[in-house]
Amino acid sequence: MFFTRRKTVFDERNKELWEKTKQVLEQAGIPDMKVGAYEKELPVCGCGAKLDARDFGRNGKIDRNYYYIMVPEAAYEQAKAVIEQM
């Protein structure tokens, strides 16, 4: 299953929904899921420091990650049905 084609069933900025969706798909027995997060937004400042002034507020660092779940193509329809029922 190392070189399996995958399709994205979840790609959003909502971490809580991502964790719940991941858990529901695992309970449904969806095999070989690939899950993770990536940062889509570029830093605001210049000079390559990657410090963002918005991270130093009262509530701390802002979560800007996009969370994704990818499943094998064979399990795509089953995963979509499970997510719709959720």
C-alpha positions in Angstrom: 0.0 0.0 0.0 3.0 2.3 -0.2 2.3 3.5 -3.8 -1.5 3.8 -3.5 -3.4 6.6 -5.2 -5.3 8.7 -2.7 -8.1 11.1 -2.8 -8.7 14.0 -0.3 -12.0 13.6 1.7 -11.3 16.4 4.1 -9.4 19.7 3.7 -10.4 22.5 6.1 -9.1 24.9 8.7 -11.1 23.4 11.5 -8.9 21.3 13.9 -11.8 20.0 16.1 -13.8 18.8 13.1 -10.7 17.2 11.6 -10.0 15.2 14.8 -13.7 14.1 15.0 -13.7 13.1 11.3 -10.5 11.2 11.7 -11.9 9.3 14.7 -15.2 8.5 12.9 -13.3 7.2 9.8 -11.0 5.0 12.0 -14.1 3.5 13.7 -15.7 2.8 10.3 -12.6 0.8 9.3 -11.3 3.0 6.5 -7.8 1.5 5.7 -4.5 3.3 5.2 -5.6 7.0 5.8 -3.0 9.7 5.4 -3.7 12.6 7.8 -1.8 15.8 8.4 -1.7 19.6 8.3 0.0 22.3 6.2 0.4 26.0 6.4 -1.1 27.8 3.4 -0.8 31.4 4.6 2.5 33.2 4.1 4.1 35.2 7.0 3.1 38.8 7.1 6.5 40.3 7.9 9.5 40.6 5.7 13.2 39.9 6.2 12.6 36.1 6.4 12.1 36.1 10.2 8.7 34.3 9.9 7.4 36.2 12.9 3.8 37.3 12.7 2.6 40.1 14.9 -0.8 38.5 15.1 0.8 35.6 17.1 1.7 37.8 20.1 -1.8 38.7 21.2 -3.6 37.9 24.4 -4.7 34.4 23.2 -1.2 33.3 21.9 -0.4 31.8 18.6 -3.2 31.6 16.0 -3.8 28.3 14.4 -3.5 28.9 10.6 -3.1 25.2 9.6 -5.2 23.5 7.0 -6.0 19.9 8.1 -6.4 17.1 5.6 -7.4 13.5 5.4 -6.6 11.4 2.3 -7.9 7.8 1.7 -7.1 5.2 -1.0 -9.3 5.6 -4.1 -10.9 2.2 -3.4 -12.2 3.5 -0.1 -13.2 7.0 -1.2 -16.9 6.5 -1.7 -17.2 4.7 1.6 -15.3 7.5 3.4 -17.5 10.2 1.8 -20.7 8.3 2.9 -19.4 8.0 6.5 -18.5 11.8 6.6 -22.0 12.7 5.2 -23.7 10.6 7.9 -21.5 12.3 10.6 
